């Protein structure tokens, strides 16, 4: 099923839906276009076009596989970053336990491409979605989904929607990262009440605890470690109270892309419980990394001896206006580039097949379809030049492109990554 579903992606026809692809490729299948191994710069691609580095993607996949193994962590990378089943498959082939997702639509995408294990990092109370998930569980004994619960009311709604299910839905109590943080139960007493509500149902099964340390208020290493220890203590207390009786494994899960080193530290301290512990890390942005937000926040800055992620995205644009010595415009804007955390970063200029650093060029603003550039006297920039830009925040980069060229260092396009947002 998985192989067949992924193979069908290669059968999709290239047409006007896909930005940046060569106009003369219309009518080819994606597989046929990939087999041509066109060059991004000379093969008819139109700007703007987002490119994903094949070598850097491979590096990042390998690095996090090694990191998780070294620290004894199971890995369920957050798929909402990419929503790319081809990348889900590569992550699973590299040992990932499964894929983390956030909303029911994303689960439907993952299931359409054969994902067998999903961690849903949200409380799910929509009855239509719950009934669909229940039907998936009933139809496929090999499918497992674990879902947050963070309120007694939520448990009641889930229970009502799941009546008649032949398999209970596995849930973990979500511990909030602190007062004023995002979702999750605020106190241990409330966590116990939610766990009691789960125990009173036949449609839900409590399998562990989870949360997201990235929401710890005024996060620093001390505060994040303290909250993670609180999460572990909650699991220990639940186990002592017999809440996990009869389980083959107990799930303890956390881990975004900014503090997975703290997760590794604290999860290494989890004591023996009544069943083996699945220490589940959920970081997702590592796949492409970035040139801004995560470059600054990555835990590998704190533990450089463990390696370094590499930014794998570059958005290629073209100079379409040079109205003055201090100003220029390229043909990519908010429709093409992430801008919620940082503006894009001018990196390289390409002219007549030669690349050089984008010295004296900075991005100052984005319009819908233009980036505003400030240029100094050092900038050598002409109308028609290609400008390669780095991006900040993978999650709002992938979602603007349905088909992304996977490009080797010499510009050869070896594949195309399909996204489903």
C-alpha positions in Angstrom: 0.0 0.0 0.0 2.7 2.5 1.0 4.8 1.8 -2.1 1.8 1.9 -4.4 0.6 5.2 -2.9 4.0 6.9 -3.2 4.4 5.5 -6.7 1.1 7.3 -7.7 2.8 10.6 -6.8 5.2 10.1 -9.7 2.2 9.6 -12.0 0.8 13.0 -11.3 0.9 15.3 -14.3 2.9 18.5 -14.2 0.8 21.6 -15.0 -0.2 25.1 -14.0 -0.8 24.0 -10.3 2.9 23.8 -9.5 4.9 27.0 -9.2 8.4 27.3 -10.6 8.4 24.2 -12.8 9.4 24.4 -16.4 6.5 25.5 -18.6 7.6 23.0 -21.3 7.2 20.2 -18.8 3.4 20.5 -18.9 1.8 17.1 -19.5 4.8 15.1 -18.3 4.4 13.0 -15.2 6.4 14.0 -12.2 8.3 10.8 -12.6 9.1 11.6 -16.2 10.3 15.0 -15.3 12.5 13.7 -12.5 14.0 11.2 -14.9 15.2 14.0 -17.2 17.4 15.3 -14.3 17.1 18.8 -15.5 19.3 21.5 -14.0 17.6 24.0 -11.8 19.4 27.0 -13.5 19.5 25.9 -17.1 16.6 23.5 -17.4 13.7 25.9 -17.9 12.6 26.4 -14.3 10.8 29.7 -13.8 11.4 32.0 -10.8 10.5 32.1 -8.1 11.3 28.5 -7.3 11.9 26.8 -4.0 14.7 24.2 -3.9 15.4 21.6 -1.3 19.0 20.4 -1.0 19.3 16.7 -1.5 22.6 16.5 0.3 21.5 18.6 3.3 18.2 16.7 3.6 20.1 13.4 3.8 22.5 14.9 6.3 19.7 16.1 8.6 17.8 12.8 8.4 20.9 10.9 9.3 21.9 13.2 12.1 18.6 13.0 14.0 18.4 9.2 13.5 21.8 8.9 15.1 20.9 11.4 17.9 17.7 9.6 18.8 19.5 6.2 18.8 22.4 7.5 20.9 20.0 8.8 23.6 17.6 5.9 23.7 14.7 7.9 22.3 11.9 6.7 20.1 11.3 9.3 17.4 8.0 10.5 16.0 8.9 13.6 14.0 6.2 16.2 13.6 4.8 15.8 10.2 2.9 19.1 10.2 6.2 20.7 9.3 6.4 19.2 5.8 3.1 17.4 5.1 5.2 15.4 2.6 4.5 11.6 2.6 7.8 11.0 0.7 9.6 12.6 3.7 7.4 10.7 6.2 8.5 7.5 4.5 12.2 8.4 4.6 11.9 9.3 8.3 10.2 5.9 9.1 12.8 4.1 7.0 15.4 5.7 9.2 13.9 4.2 12.3 11.2 6.7 13.3 8.5 5.0 15.5 5.8 6.9 13.6 4.7 10.4 12.7 3.4 13.2 14.9 0.5 15.2 13.5 -1.8 18.0 14.8 -5.2 17.8 13.2 -7.5 15.2 11.6 -6.8 16.2 8.0 -3.1 15.5 8.5 -3.9 12.1 9.8 -6.0 11.4 6.7 -3.0 12.3 4.5 -0.7 10.1 6.5 -3.1 7.2 6.4 -3.6 7.6 2.6 0.1 6.9 2.3 0.2 4.0 4.7 1.5 5.5 8.0 0.9 2.9 10.7 1.7 4.9 13.8 0.5 8.4 14.6 0.9 10.6 17.6 -1.8 13.3 17.5 -0.5 16.2 19.6 -3.9 17.7 20.2 -7.1 16.8 22.1 -9.5 15.7 19.4 -13.2 16.3 20.1 -14.7 16.5 16.6 -17.2 13.6 16.4 -16.8 13.2 12.6 -13.1 12.9 12.9 -13.2 10.6 15.9 -15.6 8.3 14.1 -13.3 8.2 11.1 -10.3 7.4 13.3 -12.3 4.7 15.1 -13.2 3.1 11.7 -9.5 3.2 10.7 -8.6 1.4 14.0 -11.3 -1.2 13.5 -10.3 -1.8 9.9 -6.6 -2.1 10.4 -5.2 -4.0 13.5 -1.8 -2.7 12.7 -2.7 1.0 12.9 -2.1 2.8 16.2 -3.0 6.3 17.1 -2.2 8.1 20.4 -4.1 11.3 21.2 -3.8 14.0 23.8 -6.5 14.5 26.4 -6.5 17.7 28.5 -10.0 18.0 30.1 -12.8 16.0 31.6 -15.1 17.6 29.2 -12.9 16.5 26.3 -13.0 13.0 27.6 -16.8 13.1 27.7 -17.0 14.3 24.2 -14.6 11.7 22.9 -16.4 8.9 24.7 -19.7 10.0 23.3 -18.4 10.0 19.7 -16.6 6.6 20.1 -19.5 4.6 21.4 -19.6 1.2 19.5 -15.9 1.2 18.7 -14.3 -2.2 18.9 -10.9 -0.9 19.8 -10.3 1.8 22.5 -8.4 4.9 21.5 -5.1 5.3 23.2 -4.7 8.6 25.0 -2.0 10.5 27.0 -2.8 13.2 29.5 -1.2 16.5 28.3 0.5 18.4 31.0 0.5 22.2 30.3 3.9 23.8 30.2 2.8 26.4 32.8 0.3 29.0 33.6 -0.7 31.0 30.5 1.0 28.5 28.2 -0.8 26.8 25.4 -3.0 23.6 25.8 -2.8 21.0 28.6 -3.9 20.4 32.1 -2.5 23.0 34.6 -2.2 21.0 37.8 -1.4 17.5 38.9 -4.7 17.2 40.7 -6.5 18.1 37.4 -4.4 15.6 35.6 -5.6 12.9 38.0 -9.2 14.0 37.4 -8.7 13.7 33.6 -7.1 10.3 34.1 -10.0 9.2 36.3 -12.5 10.3 33.6 -10.6 8.2 31.0 -10.6 5.2 33.3 -14.4 5.5 33.6 -14.8 4.9 29.8 -14.6 1.8 27.7 -13.7 3.8 24.6 -10.4 5.3 25.8 -7.2 3.8 27.2 -4.7 5.8 29.2 -1.2 4.9 28.0 1.0 7.7 29.3 1.6 11.4 29.7 3.0 14.1 27.3 3.5 17.8 26.7 5.4 20.4 24.8 8.3 22.0 26.6 8.6 24.7 23.9 5.7 26.5 25.6 7.5 26.8 29.0 7.1 30.5 29.9 10.4 32.4 29.8 12.1 29.2 28.7 15.7 28.6 29.6 17.6 25.4 30.4 16.7 25.4 34.1 13.0 26.1 33.6 12.7 23.5 30.7 14.5 20.8 32.7 12.3 21.5 35.7 9.1 21.2 33.6 10.3 18.0 32.0 11.1 16.5 35.4 7.5 17.4 36.4 6.2 15.5 33.4 8.3 12.5 34.4 7.1 12.7 38.0 3.5 12.7 36.7 4.2 9.5 34.9 5.8 8.0 38.0 2.8 9.0 40.2 0.3 7.7 37.7 2.2 4.4 37.6 2.3 4.1 41.4 -1.5 4.7 41.5 -2.0 1.8 39.1 -3.3 3.9 36.2 -1.1 2.0 33.7 -1.9 -1.5 34.9 -2.0 -4.0 32.1 0.0 -2.0 29.6 2.8 -3.4 27.5 4.5 0.0 27.5 4.0 3.4 29.0 4.4 6.5 26.8 6.2 9.6 28.0 6.5 12.1 25.2 7.8 15.7 24.6 10.2 17.4 22.3 10.1 20.3 19.9 13.0 21.5 17.8 14.5 23.9 20.4 15.0 21.8 23.5 15.4 18.2 22.5 18.7 18.1 24.3 16.8 18.8 27.6 14.4 16.0 26.7 17.2 13.6 26.2 18.8 14.6 29.5 15.6 14.2 31.6 14.2 11.2 29.8 17.5 9.4 30.5 16.6 9.8 34.2 13.2 8.1 33.9 13.1 5.3 36.6 11.9 1.8 36.0 8.1 1.7 35.9 5.6 -1.2 35.8 6.1 -1.5 32.0 8.9 -0.5 29.6 8.8 3.3 28.8 8.4 4.5 25.2 10.4 7.8 25.4 8.9 9.5 22.4 10.6 12.6 20.9 8.6 14.7 18.4 10.9 17.3 16.8 10.0 18.1 13.2 11.8 21.2 11.9 15.1 19.4 11.6 14.3 18.0 8.1 15.1 21.2 6.3 16.3 23.2 9.3 16.5 26.9 8.4 18.7 30.0 8.1 17.0 32.0 10.8 14.8 30.9 13.8 16.0 27.4 14.2 19.6 28.2 13.3 19.6 30.3 16.4 17.5 27.9 18.6 18.8 24.5 17.7 20.1 22.5 20.7 23.1 21.5 18.6 24.4 25.0 19.4 24.6 23.9 23.0 26.0 20.4 22.2 28.2 21.0 19.1 30.0 17.7 19.8 26.8 15.9 18.7 26.8 17.4 15.2 25.0 20.3 13.4 21.9 20.5 11.2 22.2 22.2 7.9 19.7 24.6 6.3 18.4 22.8 3.2 16.0 25.4 1.7 16.9 28.1 -0.8 14.4 30.2 -2.5 15.6 31.3 -6.0 14.1 34.6 -7.2 14.9 37.1 -10.0 15.6 40.8 -9.9 12.8 42.4 -11.8 13.4 46.1 -10.9 16.4 48.2 -10.0 14.9 51.7 -9.6 17.9 53.2 -7.7 21.4 52.4 -6.4 19.9 51.8 -3.0 16.9 49.7 -4.0 15.9 46.6 -5.9 13.0 44.2 -6.2 12.8 40.5 -6.8 9.7 38.5 -7.8 9.0 36.5 -4.7 6.9 37.7 -1.7 4.5 36.5 1.0 3.0 34.0 -1.4 6.4 32.2 -1.7 8.5 32.8 1.4 8.1 32.3 5.1 7.9 35.6 6.9 6.1 35.0 10.2 9.3 34.8 12.2 12.0 36.5 10.1 12.2 37.9 6.6 14.2 35.9 4.0 18.0 36.4 3.9 19.8 37.3 0.7 22.6 34.8 0.3 23.9 34.5 -3.2 23.7 36.2 -6.6 23.8 34.2 -9.7 24.6 35.7 -13.2 25.8 33.9 -16.3 26.3 30.6 -14.4 28.5 32.1 -11.7 27.5 32.5 -8.1 28.9 35.0 -5.6 27.9 36.1 -2.1 25.0 38.6 -1.9 27.3 41.3 -0.4 25.5 44.5 0.4 22.0 43.1 -0.2 19.4 42.8 2.5 15.6 42.1 2.4 13.7 44.8 4.2 10.1 44.0 3.4 7.8 41.6 1.5 4.7 42.4 -0.6 2.5 39.7 -1.8 4.7 39.0 -4.9 7.8 41.1 -4.3 10.7 41.3 -1.9 12.0 44.7 -1.2 15.8 44.9 -1.2 18.2 47.5 0.2 21.5 47.6 -1.6 24.7 49.3 -0.6 27.6 50.5 -2.8 29.1 47.0 -2.5 26.1 45.3 -4.2 26.6 44.2 -7.7 23.1 43.5 -8.8 21.3 43.9 -12.1 17.8 43.2 -13.5 17.7 39.6 -14.6 20.1 38.3 -11.9 19.0 35.4 -9.8 19.0 35.9 -6.1 19.1 32.9 -3.7 17.5 33.5 -0.4 17.6 31.6 2.9 14.4 31.2 4.9 13.3 31.1 8.5 10.7 28.7 9.9 10.3 25.5 7.8 6.6 25.0 8.8 5.6 28.2 6.9 8.0 27.5 4.0 6.8 24.0 3.0 3.1 25.1 3.0 3.5 27.6 0.2 4.8 25.0 -2.3 2.9 21.9 -3.6 5.8 20.4 -5.5 9.4 21.2 -4.4 12.5 20.3 -6.5 15.0 18.2 -4.7 18.3 19.5 -6.0 21.9 18.3 -5.8 24.8 20.7 -5.2 25.5 21.1 -9.0 21.9 22.1 -9.7 20.6 18.7 -10.9 17.0 18.1 -9.9 16.7 14.5 -8.8 13.2 14.3 -7.5 10.1 16.4 -6.5 8.6 16.5 -3.0 4.8 16.7 -3.0 3.1 18.4 0.0 -0.5 18.2 1.2 -1.6 21.2 3.2 
